[in-house]
Amino acid sequence: MGQVFLVENDRLQRLEAMKLMAVGSTDAQFLRRFATEARTAAGLDHPGIITVYDYGVTRGVPWYTMRYIPDAVSLDGSVVEPRDVMNVLGELSEAIDYAHSMGVVHRDIKPANIAVSTATDGSIARVTLLDFGISRVLDETRMTSADAVVGSAAYLAPELVQGGQPSAASDQYALACTVYQYLSGAPLFRADSVAALLYAQAHADPRPLTGAAGPLDTVVRRALSKDPTHRYETCTAFSDAFAGAVLASQAPTEFNCAQVARGAITPEGAAGTGAPSAAADGQLEPAKQPAAVGSSAIQDAWRSGSNIIGGIGRSASRNVERDLRDFRSRAVRVPERLWWRFTLLLVATCLSMWGLVAAVLFGADAYGQAVEAGRRWWLDTEVVLQGIAALVGVIVLAFFATRFLRAAREVRSNWKRD
């Protein structure tokens, strides 16, 4: 779809990524649409969406600059562990739902448009969605490029194949295709031609996920429904269901409450080593058999409660992790030298304030003693000295406070800079 270059903005003295679109047009209507979509993309303010800085068209070639993400990689072509997919999906779903709430549909969600940054321990640190909003203005022109068509068709929702309008549901389908590819290492469908691939998207059933991703097949399959009304209400709902399936499939114990409810394991066995008790062999006394009655209701109630509590816990955990990642990513933007200057000026300002307060308190005490003794307080040595100390304290406090506020503005500027 285009080439990306690392460039330096001389005016702002920062590195930026510049993307040159592979195809272009000199048509006035096209240029207006490109400018409109570029402005829309630049107006999206979310840590999971790439920030667009500038745009233009030079010699018929549209281009735009965006935030440079060092060490970011694409997971395209890789088999990703379910827990890592859960983390990536959690970040992406929030970004996509945010854009949908702003009335923007991506239309080109795929692994190549997802940049993933990892922490030093190999965990997912940040996920950024690229090309948000701009890609759709180039659809008609991009269709002349066979590679672009094949790349998009692999993630194209069935309703779009049949001439429907792009929507939040079609973005969710493309996201589910991406998740399927992460888990299996292969696209949802393979075909020898674009026509065959489009037909498969509209009519064929996807191959079931197997192996470690097997328990996740039902969740992913719903997001891949041919009927958009059968998919999840939002991408976040899809992410929550996926996270619940991942956590359930990777439970640390070998038994669950459903087993206890149907008598496979007694509570005593569960509380101990987890070994099956005599109930597993059907050796319960006849008088205790009626206890199994209603076990289905107990199981359903337990599952419902677990899903609610688990959903709340996953949501809170995701929010905390996202905030911590955002804090770390913003903190590293502030130069270490500026952090030290900010900290030292903060300490100096606090000490100056403490010294001024002390001088005022001691001066007030000396003034009271001079008045009680009947002396002229303006001639009292201690009162004069404390007054001079207070005046010096005001000057020193003003000096450090001014520089502290200036450093604080610099920190804030670097903190908010993308």
C-alpha positions as a Markdown table, in Angstrom:
| # | Residue | x | y | z |
|---|---|---|---|---|
| 1 | Met | 0.0 | 0.0 | 0.0 |
| 2 | Gly | 3.0 | 2.3 | 0.4 |
| 3 | Gln | 6.5 | 2.9 | 1.6 |
| 4 | Val | 7.4 | 4.2 | 5.1 |
| 5 | Phe | 10.5 | 6.3 | 5.7 |
| 6 | Leu | 12.1 | 7.6 | 8.9 |
| 7 | Val | 12.5 | 11.4 | 8.6 |
| 8 | Glu | 13.6 | 14.2 | 10.9 |
| 9 | Asn | 11.4 | 17.2 | 11.4 |
| 10 | Asp | 14.0 | 20.1 | 11.4 |
| 11 | Arg | 11.6 | 22.6 | 12.9 |
| 12 | Leu | 10.5 | 20.4 | 15.9 |
| 13 | Gln | 13.8 | 18.4 | 16.0 |
| 14 | Arg | 12.1 | 15.0 | 16.3 |
| 15 | Leu | 12.0 | 11.8 | 14.3 |
| 16 | Glu | 8.8 | 11.0 | 12.4 |
| 17 | Ala | 7.6 | 8.3 | 10.2 |
| 18 | Met | 6.5 | 9.4 | 6.7 |
| 19 | Lys | 4.3 | 7.2 | 4.6 |
| 20 | Leu | 4.1 | 7.6 | 0.8 |
| 21 | Met | 1.0 | 6.0 | -0.6 |
| 22 | Ala | 1.7 | 3.5 | -3.4 |
| 23 | Val | -0.9 | 5.1 | -5.7 |
| 24 | Gly | -2.3 | 8.6 | -6.1 |
| 25 | Ser | -4.5 | 10.9 | -8.1 |
| 26 | Thr | -4.5 | 14.5 | -9.2 |
| 27 | Asp | -8.3 | 14.6 | -9.2 |
| 28 | Ala | -9.6 | 17.5 | -7.1 |
| 29 | Gln | -12.3 | 15.5 | -5.4 |
| 30 | Phe | -9.8 | 12.8 | -4.4 |
| 31 | Leu | -7.5 | 15.5 | -2.9 |
| 32 | Arg | -10.3 | 17.0 | -0.9 |
| 33 | Arg | -11.4 | 13.6 | 0.4 |
| 34 | Phe | -7.8 | 12.7 | 1.3 |
| 35 | Ala | -7.4 | 16.0 | 3.2 |
| 36 | Thr | -10.7 | 15.4 | 5.0 |
| 37 | Glu | -9.7 | 11.9 | 6.1 |
| 38 | Ala | -6.2 | 13.0 | 7.1 |
| 39 | Arg | -7.7 | 15.7 | 9.4 |
| 40 | Thr | -10.1 | 13.2 | 10.8 |
| 41 | Ala | -7.3 | 10.7 | 11.6 |
| 42 | Ala | -5.2 | 13.5 | 13.2 |
| 43 | Gly | -8.2 | 14.4 | 15.4 |
| 44 | Leu | -8.2 | 10.9 | 17.0 |
| 45 | Asp | -6.6 | 11.1 | 20.4 |
| 46 | His | -6.0 | 7.7 | 21.9 |
| 47 | Pro | -2.8 | 6.0 | 23.0 |
| 48 | Gly | -3.7 | 2.9 | 20.9 |
| 49 | Ile | -4.0 | 4.9 | 17.6 |
| 50 | Ile | -1.1 | 6.3 | 15.7 |
| 51 | Thr | -0.8 | 10.1 | 15.9 |
| 52 | Val | -0.9 | 11.9 | 12.5 |
| 53 | Tyr | 1.2 | 15.0 | 12.4 |
| 54 | Asp | 1.0 | 16.4 | 8.9 |
| 55 | Tyr | -0.2 | 15.4 | 5.4 |
| 56 | Gly | -0.1 | 16.5 | 1.8 |
| 57 | Val | 0.1 | 15.5 | -1.9 |
| 58 | Thr | 3.3 | 16.0 | -3.9 |
| 59 | Arg | 3.3 | 15.3 | -7.6 |
| 60 | Gly | 0.1 | 13.3 | -7.3 |
| 61 | Val | 1.4 | 11.1 | -4.4 |
| 62 | Pro | -0.4 | 11.5 | -1.1 |
| 63 | Trp | 1.7 | 11.3 | 2.0 |
| 64 | Tyr | 1.4 | 11.9 | 5.7 |
| 65 | Thr | 3.7 | 11.9 | 8.7 |
| 66 | Met | 3.0 | 10.1 | 12.0 |
| 67 | Arg | 4.5 | 9.3 | 15.3 |
| 68 | Tyr | 7.7 | 7.2 | 15.1 |
| 69 | Ile | 7.6 | 4.1 | 17.3 |
| 70 | Pro | 11.1 | 2.7 | 17.8 |
| 71 | Asp | 11.5 | -1.0 | 18.2 |
| 72 | Ala | 7.9 | -1.7 | 17.1 |
| 73 | Val | 7.3 | -4.9 | 15.2 |
| 74 | Ser | 4.4 | -6.6 | 13.3 |
| 75 | Leu | 3.3 | -10.0 | 14.4 |
| 76 | Asp | 2.2 | -10.8 | 10.8 |
| 77 | Gly | 3.2 | -14.4 | 10.0 |
| 78 | Ser | 3.9 | -15.4 | 13.6 |
| 79 | Val | 2.0 | -17.8 | 15.9 |
| 80 | Val | 1.2 | -15.9 | 19.0 |
| 81 | Glu | 0.5 | -17.4 | 22.4 |
| 82 | Pro | -3.2 | -17.0 | 23.5 |
| 83 | Arg | -2.3 | -14.8 | 26.5 |
| 84 | Asp | -0.3 | -12.4 | 24.3 |
| 85 | Val | -3.2 | -12.3 | 21.9 |
| 86 | Met | -5.5 | -11.5 | 24.8 |
| 87 | Asn | -3.2 | -8.5 | 25.7 |
| 88 | Val | -3.0 | -7.3 | 22.1 |
| 89 | Leu | -6.7 | -7.7 | 21.6 |
| 90 | Gly | -7.5 | -5.8 | 24.8 |
| 91 | Glu | -5.5 | -2.8 | 23.6 |
| 92 | Leu | -6.8 | -2.9 | 20.1 |
| 93 | Ser | -10.5 | -3.2 | 21.0 |
| 94 | Glu | -10.4 | -0.1 | 23.2 |
| 95 | Ala | -8.7 | 1.9 | 20.4 |
| 96 | Ile | -11.2 | 0.7 | 17.8 |
| 97 | Asp | -14.3 | 1.3 | 19.9 |
| 98 | Tyr | -13.0 | 4.8 | 20.7 |
| 99 | Ala | -12.7 | 5.5 | 17.0 |
| 100 | His | -16.2 | 4.1 | 16.4 |
| 101 | Ser | -17.6 | 6.4 | 19.1 |
| 102 | Met | -16.0 | 9.3 | 17.1 |
| 103 | Gly | -17.8 | 8.1 | 13.9 |
| 104 | Val | -14.6 | 6.7 | 12.3 |
| 105 | Val | -14.4 | 3.3 | 10.7 |
| 106 | His | -10.9 | 1.8 | 9.9 |
| 107 | Arg | -11.8 | -0.5 | 7.0 |
| 108 | Asp | -8.3 | -2.0 | 6.8 |
| 109 | Ile | -7.6 | -3.8 | 10.1 |
| 110 | Lys | -4.9 | -6.5 | 9.6 |
| 111 | Pro | -1.7 | -7.6 | 11.2 |
| 112 | Ala | 0.4 | -5.4 | 8.9 |
| 113 | Asn | -1.4 | -2.4 | 10.3 |
| 114 | Ile | -0.7 | -3.3 | 14.0 |
| 115 | Ala | 2.6 | -2.2 | 15.6 |
| 116 | Val | 3.5 | -4.1 | 18.8 |
| 117 | Ser | 6.2 | -2.9 | 21.2 |
| 118 | Thr | 7.6 | -5.3 | 23.8 |
| 119 | Ala | 9.1 | -4.8 | 27.2 |
| 120 | Thr | 12.5 | -6.0 | 28.3 |
| 121 | Asp | 11.0 | -9.2 | 29.7 |
| 122 | Gly | 9.3 | -10.0 | 26.3 |
| 123 | Ser | 5.8 | -9.0 | 27.4 |
| 124 | Ile | 3.5 | -6.8 | 25.4 |
| 125 | Ala | 4.2 | -3.2 | 26.3 |
| 126 | Arg | 2.2 | -1.2 | 23.8 |
| 127 | Val | -0.1 | -1.9 | 20.8 |
| 128 | Thr | -0.7 | 0.8 | 18.2 |
| 129 | Leu | -3.1 | 0.7 | 15.3 |
| 130 | Leu | -1.8 | 2.3 | 12.1 |
| 131 | Asp | -3.5 | 3.9 | 9.0 |
| 132 | Phe | -6.7 | 4.7 | 10.9 |
| 133 | Gly | -9.2 | 6.5 | 8.7 |
| 134 | Ile | -6.8 | 7.5 | 5.9 |
| 135 | Ser | -6.9 | 4.1 | 4.1 |
| 136 | Arg | -10.6 | 4.2 | 3.2 |
| 137 | Val | -10.3 | 7.4 | 1.1 |
| 138 | Leu | -7.8 | 5.5 | -1.2 |
| 139 | Asp | -10.0 | 2.4 | -1.7 |
| 140 | Glu | -11.0 | 3.1 | -5.3 |
| 141 | Thr | -7.5 | 3.9 | -6.3 |
| 142 | Arg | -5.9 | 1.0 | -4.4 |
| 143 | Met | -8.1 | -1.5 | -6.2 |
| 144 | Thr | -5.8 | -1.2 | -9.2 |
| 145 | Ser | -3.1 | -2.8 | -7.1 |
| 146 | Ala | -3.4 | -6.6 | -7.0 |
| 147 | Asp | -1.3 | -7.0 | -3.9 |
| 148 | Ala | -3.4 | -4.4 | -2.0 |
| 149 | Val | -6.6 | -6.2 | -3.1 |
| 150 | Val | -5.4 | -9.6 | -1.9 |
| 151 | Gly | -4.1 | -8.1 | 1.4 |
| 152 | Ser | -7.5 | -6.4 | 2.1 |
| 153 | Ala | -9.7 | -9.3 | 0.9 |
| 154 | Ala | -8.2 | -11.7 | 3.5 |
| 155 | Tyr | -9.8 | -9.5 | 6.2 |
| 156 | Leu | -12.9 | -8.3 | 4.3 |
| 157 | Ala | -16.3 | -8.8 | 6.0 |
| 158 | Pro | -18.9 | -10.8 | 4.1 |
| 159 | Glu | -21.4 | -7.9 | 4.0 |
| 160 | Leu | -18.7 | -5.7 | 2.3 |
| 161 | Val | -18.2 | -8.5 | -0.3 |
| 162 | Gln | -21.9 | -8.4 | -1.0 |
| 163 | Gly | -21.9 | -4.6 | -1.4 |
| 164 | Gly | -22.7 | -3.5 | 2.1 |
| 165 | Gln | -21.5 | -0.4 | 3.8 |
| 166 | Pro | -18.4 | -0.4 | 6.2 |
| 167 | Ser | -19.4 | -0.3 | 9.8 |
| 168 | Ala | -18.2 | -1.1 | 13.3 |
| 169 | Ala | -19.3 | -4.7 | 12.7 |
| 170 | Ser | -17.1 | -5.1 | 9.6 |
| 171 | Asp | -14.1 | -3.7 | 11.6 |
| 172 | Gln | -14.8 | -6.4 | 14.3 |
| 173 | Tyr | -14.8 | -9.1 | 11.6 |
| 174 | Ala | -11.4 | -7.9 | 10.3 |
| 175 | Leu | -10.2 | -7.9 | 14.0 |
| 176 | Ala | -11.4 | -11.4 | 14.4 |
| 177 | Cys | -9.6 | -12.5 | 11.2 |
| 178 | Thr | -6.4 | -10.9 | 12.7 |
| 179 | Val | -6.9 | -12.8 | 16.0 |
| 180 | Tyr | -7.5 | -16.0 | 14.0 |
| 181 | Gln | -4.2 | -15.5 | 12.1 |
| 182 | Tyr | -2.3 | -14.7 | 15.3 |
| 183 | Leu | -3.5 | -18.0 | 16.9 |
| 184 | Ser | -3.2 | -20.3 | 13.9 |
| 185 | Gly | -0.3 | -18.7 | 12.1 |
| 186 | Ala | -2.3 | -18.7 | 8.8 |
| 187 | Pro | -5.0 | -16.5 | 7.3 |
| 188 | Leu | -8.7 | -17.3 | 7.8 |
| 189 | Phe | -9.0 | -18.5 | 4.1 |
| 190 | Arg | -6.5 | -19.3 | 1.4 |
| 191 | Ala | -7.4 | -19.1 | -2.3 |
| 192 | Asp | -5.7 | -19.0 | -5.7 |
| 193 | Ser | -7.5 | -15.8 | -6.8 |
| 194 | Val | -9.1 | -12.7 | -5.4 |
| 195 | Ala | -12.5 | -13.9 | -6.6 |
| 196 | Ala | -12.2 | -17.2 | -4.8 |
| 197 | Leu | -11.0 | -15.5 | -1.6 |
| 198 | Leu | -14.0 | -13.1 | -1.7 |
| 199 | Tyr | -16.4 | -16.0 | -2.2 |
| 200 | Ala | -14.9 | -17.8 | 0.8 |
| 201 | Gln | -15.3 | -14.7 | 2.9 |
| 202 | Ala | -19.0 | -14.6 | 2.0 |
| 203 | His | -19.9 | -18.3 | 2.1 |
| 204 | Ala | -17.3 | -20.6 | 3.5 |
| 205 | Asp | -16.9 | -21.7 | 7.1 |
| 206 | Pro | -13.5 | -21.1 | 8.7 |
| 207 | Arg | -11.4 | -24.0 | 9.8 |
| 208 | Pro | -11.7 | -24.7 | 13.6 |
| 209 | Leu | -8.9 | -23.5 | 15.8 |
| 210 | Thr | -6.9 | -26.4 | 17.3 |
| 211 | Gly | -4.3 | -27.1 | 19.9 |
| 212 | Ala | -3.8 | -24.4 | 22.6 |
| 213 | Ala | -6.3 | -22.2 | 20.7 |
| 214 | Gly | -9.0 | -24.8 | 20.6 |
| 215 | Pro | -11.0 | -23.6 | 23.6 |
| 216 | Leu | -11.1 | -20.1 | 22.0 |
| 217 | Asp | -12.7 | -21.3 | 18.8 |
| 218 | Thr | -16.3 | -20.5 | 19.9 |
| 219 | Val | -15.5 | -17.0 | 20.9 |
| 220 | Val | -13.6 | -16.2 | 17.7 |
| 221 | Arg | -16.2 | -17.9 | 15.5 |
| 222 | Arg | -18.9 | -15.6 | 16.9 |
| 223 | Ala | -17.0 | -12.5 | 15.9 |
| 224 | Leu | -16.6 | -14.2 | 12.4 |
| 225 | Ser | -20.3 | -14.6 | 11.9 |
| 226 | Lys | -21.5 | -14.0 | 8.4 |
| 227 | Asp | -24.4 | -12.1 | 9.8 |
| 228 | Pro | -23.1 | -8.9 | 11.4 |
| 229 | Thr | -26.0 | -8.8 | 13.8 |
| 230 | His | -24.7 | -12.1 | 15.3 |
| 231 | Arg | -21.3 | -10.7 | 16.3 |
| 232 | Tyr | -20.5 | -9.0 | 19.5 |
| 233 | Glu | -22.0 | -5.6 | 20.3 |
| 234 | Thr | -18.6 | -4.0 | 20.5 |
| 235 | Cys | -14.9 | -5.0 | 20.0 |
| 236 | Thr | -14.5 | -4.6 | 23.8 |
| 237 | Ala | -17.2 | -7.2 | 24.3 |
| 238 | Phe | -15.3 | -9.5 | 22.0 |
| 239 | Ser | -12.1 | -8.8 | 23.9 |
| 240 | Asp | -13.8 | -9.6 | 27.3 |
| 241 | Ala | -15.2 | -12.8 | 26.0 |
| 242 | Phe | -11.8 | -13.8 | 24.6 |
| 243 | Ala | -10.0 | -13.0 | 27.8 |
| 244 | Gly | -12.6 | -15.1 | 29.8 |
| 245 | Ala | -12.0 | -18.0 | 27.5 |
| 246 | Val | -8.2 | -17.7 | 27.8 |
| 247 | Leu | -8.3 | -17.5 | 31.6 |
| 248 | Ala | -10.7 | -20.4 | 31.8 |
| 249 | Ser | -8.6 | -22.6 | 29.5 |
| 250 | Gln | -5.4 | -21.9 | 31.4 |
| 251 | Ala | -6.8 | -22.5 | 34.9 |
| 252 | Pro | -4.1 | -23.4 | 37.4 |
| 253 | Thr | -6.0 | -26.3 | 39.0 |
| 254 | Glu | -7.2 | -29.6 | 37.5 |
| 255 | Phe | -10.8 | -29.3 | 38.8 |
| 256 | Asn | -13.5 | -26.7 | 38.8 |
| 257 | Cys | -16.8 | -26.1 | 40.6 |
| 258 | Ala | -18.8 | -27.8 | 37.9 |
| 259 | Gln | -17.0 | -31.0 | 38.8 |
| 260 | Val | -17.8 | -30.4 | 42.4 |
| 261 | Ala | -21.4 | -29.7 | 41.6 |
| 262 | Arg | -21.9 | -32.9 | 39.6 |
| 263 | Gly | -20.1 | -35.0 | 42.3 |
| 264 | Ala | -16.9 | -35.7 | 40.5 |
| 265 | Ile | -14.9 | -34.1 | 43.3 |
| 266 | Thr | -16.0 | -33.4 | 46.8 |
| 267 | Pro | -15.3 | -30.1 | 48.5 |
| 268 | Glu | -13.0 | -31.9 | 50.8 |
| 269 | Gly | -10.9 | -33.3 | 47.9 |
| 270 | Ala | -10.8 | -29.8 | 46.3 |
| 271 | Ala | -9.6 | -28.2 | 49.4 |
| 272 | Gly | -6.8 | -30.7 | 49.8 |
| 273 | Thr | -4.6 | -32.1 | 47.1 |
| 274 | Gly | -7.3 | -31.9 | 44.4 |
| 275 | Ala | -7.4 | -35.7 | 44.1 |
| 276 | Pro | -10.8 | -37.2 | 43.2 |
| 277 | Ser | -12.7 | -38.6 | 46.1 |
| 278 | Ala | -14.8 | -41.7 | 46.3 |
| 279 | Ala | -17.6 | -39.7 | 44.7 |
| 280 | Ala | -15.8 | -40.0 | 41.4 |
| 281 | Asp | -16.3 | -43.7 | 41.4 |
| 282 | Gly | -20.0 | -43.4 | 42.2 |
| 283 | Gln | -19.5 | -44.8 | 45.7 |
| 284 | Leu | -21.8 | -42.3 | 47.5 |
| 285 | Glu | -24.3 | -43.8 | 49.9 |
| 286 | Pro | -27.9 | -43.9 | 48.6 |
| 287 | Ala | -29.0 | -41.3 | 51.2 |
| 288 | Lys | -26.5 | -38.8 | 49.7 |
| 289 | Gln | -27.5 | -39.2 | 46.0 |
| 290 | Pro | -30.3 | -36.6 | 46.1 |
| 291 | Ala | -27.6 | -34.0 | 46.7 |
| 292 | Ala | -26.8 | -34.1 | 43.0 |
| 293 | Val | -30.3 | -32.8 | 42.2 |
| 294 | Gly | -30.2 | -29.2 | 41.0 |
| 295 | Ser | -26.4 | -29.4 | 40.3 |
| 296 | Ser | -27.0 | -27.9 | 36.9 |
| 297 | Ala | -28.6 | -24.9 | 38.5 |
| 298 | Ile | -25.7 | -24.6 | 40.9 |
| 299 | Gln | -23.3 | -24.9 | 38.0 |
| 300 | Asp | -25.1 | -22.2 | 36.0 |
| 301 | Ala | -25.2 | -19.9 | 39.0 |
| 302 | Trp | -21.6 | -20.4 | 39.7 |
| 303 | Arg | -20.7 | -19.8 | 36.0 |
| 304 | Ser | -22.7 | -16.6 | 35.9 |
| 305 | Gly | -21.2 | -15.3 | 39.0 |
| 306 | Ser | -17.7 | -16.2 | 37.9 |
| 307 | Asn | -18.2 | -14.5 | 34.5 |
| 308 | Ile | -19.4 | -11.3 | 36.2 |
| 309 | Ile | -16.6 | -11.2 | 38.7 |
| 310 | Gly | -14.1 | -12.2 | 36.1 |
| 311 | Gly | -15.2 | -9.6 | 33.7 |
| 312 | Ile | -14.9 | -6.9 | 36.3 |
| 313 | Gly | -11.5 | -8.1 | 37.4 |
| 314 | Arg | -10.2 | -8.3 | 33.8 |
| 315 | Ser | -11.5 | -4.9 | 33.0 |
| 316 | Ala | -9.9 | -3.4 | 36.1 |
| 317 | Ser | -6.6 | -5.2 | 35.5 |
| 318 | Arg | -6.6 | -4.1 | 31.8 |
| 319 | Asn | -7.2 | -0.5 | 32.9 |
| 320 | Val | -4.4 | -0.6 | 35.5 |
| 321 | Glu | -2.0 | -2.2 | 33.0 |
| 322 | Arg | -2.9 | 0.3 | 30.3 |
| 323 | Asp | -2.4 | 3.3 | 32.7 |
| 324 | Leu | 1.0 | 1.9 | 33.9 |
| 325 | Arg | 2.1 | 1.4 | 30.3 |
| 326 | Asp | 1.0 | 4.9 | 29.3 |
| 327 | Phe | 2.8 | 6.3 | 32.4 |
| 328 | Arg | 6.1 | 4.5 | 31.5 |
| 329 | Ser | 5.8 | 5.5 | 27.8 |
| 330 | Arg | 5.3 | 9.1 | 28.7 |
| 331 | Ala | 7.9 | 9.2 | 31.5 |
| 332 | Val | 10.7 | 8.1 | 29.1 |
| 333 | Arg | 9.9 | 11.0 | 26.9 |
| 334 | Val | 11.2 | 13.4 | 29.5 |
| 335 | Pro | 15.0 | 13.7 | 29.4 |
| 336 | Glu | 16.7 | 12.4 | 32.6 |
| 337 | Arg | 18.6 | 15.8 | 33.0 |
| 338 | Leu | 15.2 | 17.6 | 33.0 |
| 339 | Trp | 13.9 | 15.2 | 35.7 |
| 340 | Trp | 16.8 | 15.9 | 37.9 |
| 341 | Arg | 16.4 | 19.7 | 37.4 |
| 342 | Phe | 12.7 | 19.5 | 38.1 |
| 343 | Thr | 13.3 | 17.4 | 41.3 |
| 344 | Leu | 16.1 | 19.7 | 42.7 |
| 345 | Leu | 14.1 | 22.8 | 42.0 |
| 346 | Leu | 11.1 | 21.3 | 43.7 |
| 347 | Val | 13.2 | 20.5 | 46.8 |
| 348 | Ala | 14.8 | 24.0 | 46.8 |
| 349 | Thr | 11.4 | 25.6 | 46.5 |
| 350 | Cys | 10.0 | 23.6 | 49.4 |
| 351 | Leu | 13.0 | 24.5 | 51.6 |
| 352 | Ser | 12.7 | 28.2 | 50.7 |
| 353 | Met | 9.1 | 28.2 | 51.6 |
| 354 | Trp | 9.9 | 26.5 | 54.9 |
| 355 | Gly | 12.6 | 29.1 | 55.6 |
| 356 | Leu | 10.3 | 32.0 | 54.8 |
| 357 | Val | 7.6 | 30.5 | 57.2 |
| 358 | Ala | 10.2 | 30.1 | 59.9 |
| 359 | Ala | 11.4 | 33.7 | 59.6 |
| 360 | Val | 7.9 | 35.0 | 59.7 |
| 361 | Leu | 7.0 | 33.0 | 62.8 |
| 362 | Phe | 10.2 | 34.0 | 64.6 |
| 363 | Gly | 9.7 | 37.6 | 63.6 |
| 364 | Ala | 6.2 | 37.6 | 65.0 |
| 365 | Asp | 7.4 | 36.1 | 68.3 |
| 366 | Ala | 10.1 | 38.7 | 68.6 |
| 367 | Tyr | 7.6 | 41.5 | 67.8 |
| 368 | Gly | 5.3 | 40.2 | 70.5 |
| 369 | Gln | 8.1 | 40.2 | 73.1 |
| 370 | Ala | 9.2 | 43.7 | 72.1 |
| 371 | Val | 5.7 | 45.1 | 72.5 |
| 372 | Glu | 5.2 | 43.4 | 75.9 |
| 373 | Ala | 8.5 | 44.9 | 77.1 |
| 374 | Gly | 7.5 | 48.3 | 76.0 |
| 375 | Arg | 10.3 | 48.6 | 73.5 |
| 376 | Arg | 10.1 | 50.2 | 70.1 |
| 377 | Trp | 9.8 | 47.1 | 67.9 |
| 378 | Trp | 11.2 | 48.7 | 64.8 |
| 379 | Leu | 14.4 | 49.3 | 66.7 |
| 380 | Asp | 14.5 | 45.8 | 68.2 |
| 381 | Thr | 17.5 | 44.0 | 66.8 |
| 382 | Glu | 15.8 | 40.5 | 66.6 |
| 383 | Val | 12.7 | 41.9 | 64.9 |
| 384 | Val | 14.8 | 43.7 | 62.3 |
| 385 | Leu | 17.0 | 40.6 | 61.7 |
| 386 | Gln | 13.9 | 38.4 | 61.3 |
| 387 | Gly | 12.3 | 40.9 | 59.0 |
| 388 | Ile | 15.5 | 40.9 | 56.8 |
| 389 | Ala | 15.4 | 37.1 | 56.8 |
| 390 | Ala | 11.8 | 37.1 | 55.7 |
| 391 | Leu | 12.6 | 39.5 | 52.9 |
| 392 | Val | 15.5 | 37.4 | 51.7 |
| 393 | Gly | 13.2 | 34.3 | 52.0 |
| 394 | Val | 10.7 | 36.0 | 49.7 |
| 395 | Ile | 13.4 | 36.8 | 47.1 |
| 396 | Val | 14.8 | 33.3 | 47.3 |
| 397 | Leu | 11.4 | 31.6 | 47.1 |
| 398 | Ala | 10.4 | 33.7 | 44.1 |
| 399 | Phe | 13.7 | 32.8 | 42.4 |
| 400 | Phe | 13.3 | 29.0 | 42.9 |
| 401 | Ala | 9.6 | 29.0 | 42.4 |
| 402 | Thr | 9.9 | 30.8 | 39.0 |
| 403 | Arg | 12.5 | 28.3 | 37.8 |
| 404 | Phe | 10.5 | 25.3 | 39.2 |
| 405 | Leu | 7.4 | 26.4 | 37.3 |
| 406 | Arg | 9.4 | 26.8 | 34.1 |
| 407 | Ala | 10.8 | 23.2 | 34.6 |
| 408 | Ala | 7.4 | 21.9 | 35.3 |
| 409 | Arg | 6.1 | 23.4 | 32.0 |
| 410 | Glu | 8.9 | 21.7 | 30.2 |
| 411 | Val | 8.1 | 18.3 | 31.8 |
| 412 | Arg | 4.5 | 18.7 | 31.0 |
| 413 | Ser | 5.3 | 19.6 | 27.4 |
| 414 | Asn | 7.5 | 16.5 | 27.0 |
| 415 | Trp | 5.0 | 14.4 | 28.9 |
| 416 | Lys | 2.1 | 15.3 | 26.5 |
| 417 | Arg | 4.3 | 15.2 | 23.3 |
| 418 | Asp | 3.6 | 12.3 | 21.0 |
